[in-house]
Amino acid sequence: MKRTFSSSFWFKMVLYIFFVLLFTGLIILSIGYVFLRLDHVSAPGHFSISPFIALFFISLIIGTFISIIIGRQMIDPIRQLSDAAKSVAKGNFDIKLNESYHGEAQDMIVNFNKMIQELQGIETFRNDFIVNVSHEFKTPLAAIEGYATLLQDESLSKEERAAYTGIIIERVRQLSSLAGNILKISKLENQEILVQKSYFELDEQIRQALLPFENLWTAKNIDLDLSLPPVSYYGNEDLLFQVWSNLFSNAIKFTPEGGLITTALEPKQHNVMISITDTGIGMTPEVINHIFDKFYQGDTTRNAEGNGLGLALVKRIIDLCNGEITIQSTPGKGTAFMIALPVRE
């Protein structure tokens, strides 16, 4: 039968205590014997060392028995940790150890359970990420394959060929956007400090981020209300430009024809407040709770227009800027994104 780590450790500990007791008792007996021989121990009548020897062996037996009981209790949390660690090494993260111990043993078990909980979250995220990426790539690839197959039909009209080609081009752009966003967010998640900071005009940057969407808001007859006083800001210009672009893209996408998008910039003593408000479809509390999750899309009926990474990218950039982003939204009335960026002291 294979000896486990805990039983081996427990046996060695008991054996160690036994030898310590034995060695200590022998020293005491030796000293007593020497004192007896030198007549340093005075007692009336005949003096015998036999009671000391008997007392020594009784103490040795009792001490060893107590060490066995206490040692088993001390080894129990270590045994649990050893068995749990073996299961974790095999990929099993569905483990929770009993925390009804005291002192350092309890701290050790509690910290181990916290570690397992974090590993469960990482494993879940990894699996979800792989599934989502596979799905996001599979859908446009299937569309490209299908329409490319249709293009091989020589009986297609010129208009049909143009339509199918346009769909293929759109799906290729979608794949390119998806791959680019995955690379961006992967890079930012492994980055803790922003580099390449400089002073730039924040109000002008917000205007420039809005301009590429002119044909979209014009086609939907959306009104714009801009309140952008001059503000010079110190930060990463390229990353913040992506923030405004993603927020404007969402605002225009979900605002119906004839709606309104309001953008306001307000400098304060310690931060700069930026708000982008639309009169679109709004969001429920459940959607708001998950809106910054990767690949999450609250409006599943329009998932072909995005890949669910834009707002996750926005959140990560704001976090790297030591800023804060909050949402206020009412279904059917619109959504407001409020961003607070710290001002350099």
TORTORLUM-357600 format. One line per 5 residues: number of its first residue (from 1); their letters; for each residue x, y, z of C-alpha. Coordinates in Angstrom, 1 decimal, padded with zeros to 4 digits. Layout:
! residues N
NUM	a	X:Y:Z; ...
END
This chain:
! residues 345
1	mkrtf	000.0:000.0:000.0; 001.4:003.3:-001.1; 002.2:005.7:001.8; 000.7:009.1:001.5; 002.5:012.3:002.3
6	sssfw	000.4:013.1:005.4; 000.8:009.6:007.0; 004.5:009.6:006.3; 004.9:013.1:007.8; 002.8:012.2:010.8
11	fkmvl	004.8:009.0:011.4; 008.1:010.9:011.2; 006.8:013.6:013.6; 005.6:011.0:016.2; 008.9:009.2:015.9
16	yiffv	010.8:012.5:016.3; 008.9:013.4:019.5; 009.5:009.8:020.8; 013.2:010.1:020.4; 013.2:013.6:021.9
21	llftg	011.4:012.3:025.0; 013.7:009.3:025.1; 016.8:011.3:024.9; 015.6:013.8:027.5; 014.6:011.1:029.9
26	liils	018.0:009.4:029.5; 019.8:012.6:030.3; 017.6:013.1:033.4; 018.3:009.5:034.5; 022.0:009.9:033.9
31	igyvf	022.2:013.0:035.9; 020.2:011.4:038.7; 022.4:008.4:038.7; 025.6:010.5:038.8; 024.2:012.5:041.8
36	lrldh	023.3:009.3:043.5; 026.7:007.8:043.0; 028.4:010.9:044.3; 026.1:011.0:047.3; 024.7:014.4:046.3
41	vsapg	021.3:013.0:046.8; 020.6:012.3:050.5; 017.7:010.3:051.7; 017.0:008.2:054.9; 017.1:004.5:054.4
46	hfsis	017.8:002.6:051.3; 017.6:004.7:048.1; 016.7:003.0:044.8; 016.6:004.3:041.3; 014.0:001.8:040.1
51	pfial	011.0:004.2:040.8; 012.7:006.8:038.6; 013.1:004.3:035.8; 009.5:003.3:036.1; 008.4:006.9:036.1
56	ffisl	010.5:007.6:033.1; 008.9:004.8:031.0; 005.4:005.8:032.1; 006.1:009.4:031.0; 007.6:008.2:027.8
61	iigtf	004.5:006.1:027.0; 002.0:008.9:027.9; 004.0:011.5:026.0; 004.1:009.4:022.9; 000.4:008.7:023.1
66	isiii	-000.4:012.4:023.5; 001.9:013.2:020.6; 000.0:010.7:018.4; -003.4:012.3:019.1; -002.2:015.9:018.8
71	grqmi	000.0:015.1:015.8; -003.0:013.6:013.9; -005.0:016.8:014.5; -002.1:018.9:013.3; -001.6:016.8:010.2
76	dpirq	-005.3:016.7:009.2; -005.3:020.2:007.5; -002.0:019.4:005.8; -003.5:016.1:004.5; -006.5:017.9:003.2
81	lsdaa	-004.3:020.5:001.4; -002.1:017.7:-000.1; -005.1:015.8:-001.4; -006.8:019.0:-002.7; -003.5:020.1:-004.4
86	ksvak	-003.3:016.8:-006.2; -006.9:017.3:-007.5; -006.1:020.8:-008.6; -003.0:019.6:-010.4; -005.3:017.3:-012.4
91	gnfdi	-007.6:020.2:-013.4; -010.3:019.8:-010.8; -011.2:023.3:-009.5; -014.5:022.2:-007.9; -013.0:021.9:-004.4
96	klnes	-013.8:023.6:-001.1; -012.0:022.6:002.1; -013.4:022.6:005.6; -012.5:025.9:007.3; -013.5:024.8:010.9
101	yhgea	-009.9:025.0:012.2; -008.1:027.5:014.4; -005.0:029.7:014.1; -002.6:029.3:011.2; -004.3:026.1:009.9
106	qdmiv	-007.6:028.0:009.4; -005.7:030.9:007.6; -004.0:028.3:005.4; -007.3:026.6:004.4; -009.1:029.9:003.9
111	nfnkm	-006.4:031.2:001.6; -006.4:027.9:-000.3; -010.1:028.2:-000.9; -009.7:031.8:-002.1; -007.0:030.6:-004.5
116	iqelq	-009.3:027.8:-005.8; -012.2:030.4:-006.3; -009.9:032.6:-008.3; -008.7:029.7:-010.4; -012.3:028.7:-011.1
121	gietf	-013.0:032.2:-012.3; -010.0:032.2:-014.6; -010.9:028.8:-015.9; -014.5:029.8:-016.6; -013.3:033.0:-018.3
126	rndfi	-010.8:031.1:-020.4; -013.5:028.6:-021.6; -016.0:031.3:-022.3; -013.4:033.3:-024.1; -012.5:030.4:-026.4
131	vnvsh	-016.1:029.6:-027.1; -017.0:033.2:-027.8; -014.0:033.8:-030.1; -014.7:030.6:-032.0; -018.3:031.6:-032.4
136	efktp	-017.4:035.2:-033.5; -015.0:033.9:-036.1; -017.2:031.0:-037.3; -020.2:033.1:-038.1; -018.6:035.5:-040.6
141	laaie	-016.4:032.7:-042.0; -019.5:030.7:-042.7; -021.1:033.7:-044.5; -018.0:034.3:-046.6; -017.9:030.6:-047.6
146	gyatl	-021.6:030.6:-048.5; -021.6:033.7:-050.6; -018.3:032.8:-052.2; -019.9:029.5:-053.3; -022.9:031.4:-054.7
151	lqdes	-020.5:033.6:-056.7; -019.4:030.5:-058.6; -022.8:030.3:-060.3; -022.3:031.8:-063.7; -026.0:032.5:-064.1
156	lskee	-025.9:035.3:-061.4; -026.8:038.8:-062.5; -024.4:041.7:-062.1; -026.5:043.1:-059.3; -026.5:039.8:-057.4
161	raayt	-022.8:039.5:-057.8; -022.3:043.0:-056.5; -024.6:042.3:-053.5; -022.8:039.0:-052.6; -019.4:040.7:-053.0
166	giiie	-020.5:043.5:-050.7; -021.5:041.0:-048.0; -018.2:039.2:-048.3; -016.3:042.5:-047.9; -018.4:043.4:-044.9
171	rvrql	-017.8:040.1:-043.2; -014.0:040.4:-043.9; -014.1:043.8:-042.3; -015.9:042.3:-039.3; -013.3:039.7:-038.9
176	sslag	-010.5:042.3:-039.2; -012.2:044.4:-036.5; -012.7:041.4:-034.3; -009.0:040.3:-034.6; -007.8:043.9:-034.0
181	nilki	-010.0:044.3:-030.9; -008.9:041.0:-029.5; -005.2:042.0:-029.9; -005.9:045.4:-028.4; -007.7:044.2:-025.3
186	sklen	-005.2:041.4:-024.8; -002.4:043.9:-024.8; -004.1:046.3:-022.5; -005.0:043.5:-020.0; -001.3:042.7:-019.6
191	qeilv	-000.5:046.4:-019.2; -000.7:048.2:-015.9; 001.0:051.6:-016.7; 000.1:053.9:-019.5; 003.0:055.1:-021.6
196	qksyf	003.3:057.7:-024.4; 001.5:060.4:-022.5; 001.4:063.9:-023.8; -000.6:067.1:-023.7; -003.4:067.4:-026.3
201	eldeq	-006.7:069.3:-026.7; -009.4:067.0:-025.3; -012.3:068.9:-026.8; -010.8:068.9:-030.3; -010.1:065.1:-030.0
206	irqal	-013.8:064.4:-029.1; -014.9:066.4:-032.2; -012.4:064.5:-034.4; -013.7:061.2:-033.0; -017.2:062.1:-034.0
211	lpfen	-016.5:063.2:-037.6; -016.0:059.7:-039.1; -019.6:058.9:-038.2; -021.1:061.9:-040.1; -022.7:059.8:-042.8
216	lwtak	-024.3:057.6:-040.2; -025.9:060.3:-038.1; -026.9:062.2:-041.2; -028.6:059.2:-042.7; -030.7:058.8:-039.5
221	nidld	-031.3:062.5:-039.1; -029.8:062.5:-035.6; -029.3:065.9:-034.0; -026.1:066.6:-032.1; -025.7:068.9:-029.1
226	lslpp	-022.1:069.5:-028.2; -020.8:071.5:-025.2; -017.0:071.2:-025.5; -015.1:074.1:-023.9; -011.3:074.1:-024.5
231	vsyyg	-009.5:071.6:-022.3; -005.9:070.7:-022.4; -005.4:067.2:-021.1; -002.3:065.0:-020.3; -002.7:061.4:-021.2
236	nedll	-002.5:058.7:-023.9; -004.1:060.4:-026.9; -004.4:057.2:-029.1; -006.2:055.2:-026.4; -008.6:057.9:-025.4
241	fqvws	-009.5:058.4:-029.1; -010.7:054.8:-029.2; -012.9:055.5:-026.1; -014.8:058.3:-027.8; -015.0:056.4:-031.1
246	nlfsn	-016.6:053.3:-029.5; -019.0:055.4:-027.4; -020.1:057.5:-030.4; -020.5:054.4:-032.5; -022.8:052.8:-029.9
251	aikft	-024.8:056.0:-029.4; -025.5:056.4:-033.1; -026.2:052.6:-033.6; -028.9:052.5:-030.9; -030.4:055.9:-031.4
256	peggl	-033.5:055.9:-033.7; -034.1:058.2:-036.6; -034.7:061.8:-035.5; -033.0:061.2:-032.1; -030.6:063.3:-030.2
261	ittal	-027.0:062.8:-029.0; -025.6:065.2:-026.4; -021.9:065.4:-025.6; -020.7:067.6:-022.7; -017.2:068.3:-021.4
266	epkqh	-016.8:069.8:-017.9; -013.4:070.6:-016.4; -013.2:070.4:-012.6; -010.5:070.9:-010.0; -009.3:067.2:-009.8
271	nvmis	-010.8:065.7:-012.9; -012.5:066.2:-016.2; -016.1:065.0:-016.7; -017.2:063.8:-020.1; -020.8:062.6:-020.8
276	itdtg	-022.2:061.1:-024.0; -026.0:060.8:-023.8; -028.4:059.5:-026.4; -032.2:059.1:-026.8; -031.9:055.5:-027.9
281	igmtp	-033.4:052.2:-026.8; -031.8:052.3:-023.4; -030.7:049.3:-021.3; -032.2:047.2:-018.5; -030.3:046.8:-015.2
286	evinh	-029.3:043.3:-016.2; -027.7:044.5:-019.4; -025.9:047.3:-017.5; -024.4:044.8:-015.1; -022.8:042.9:-018.0
291	ifdkf	-022.3:045.6:-020.5; -018.5:045.8:-020.0; -018.1:042.0:-020.2; -016.2:040.7:-023.2; -018.4:039.5:-026.1
296	yqgdt	-021.5:040.5:-024.3; -024.2:042.1:-026.4; -027.4:043.3:-024.8; -029.2:043.6:-028.1; -028.8:040.1:-029.6
301	trnae	-030.9:040.9:-032.6; -028.2:043.2:-033.9; -025.1:041.2:-033.1; -023.9:041.2:-036.7; -023.0:044.9:-036.3
306	gnglg	-020.5:044.3:-033.5; -018.5:041.8:-031.6; -019.1:042.8:-028.0; -015.5:044.0:-027.3; -015.9:047.7:-027.8
311	lalvk	-017.2:048.6:-024.3; -014.9:046.1:-022.7; -012.0:047.9:-024.4; -013.4:051.3:-023.2; -013.6:050.1:-019.6
316	riidl	-010.0:048.8:-019.7; -008.7:052.0:-021.1; -010.5:054.1:-018.5; -009.2:051.9:-015.7; -005.6:052.3:-017.0
321	cngei	-006.2:056.1:-017.0; -007.2:055.8:-013.3; -010.6:057.1:-014.3; -014.1:056.0:-013.7; -017.0:055.3:-016.1
326	tiqst	-020.6:055.0:-015.0; -023.9:054.4:-016.8; -027.4:055.8:-016.4; -030.0:054.2:-018.7; -033.8:053.8:-018.9
331	pgkgt	-035.3:051.3:-021.4; -036.9:053.2:-024.2; -035.6:056.6:-023.2; -031.8:056.5:-023.7; -028.4:056.0:-022.1
336	afmia	-025.8:058.2:-020.7; -022.1:057.3:-020.3; -020.3:059.5:-017.7; -016.5:059.4:-017.6; -014.3:061.1:-015.0
341	lpvre	-010.6:061.4:-016.0; -008.1:062.5:-013.3; -006.2:065.7:-013.9; -002.5:065.7:-013.6; -001.3:067.5:-010.5
END
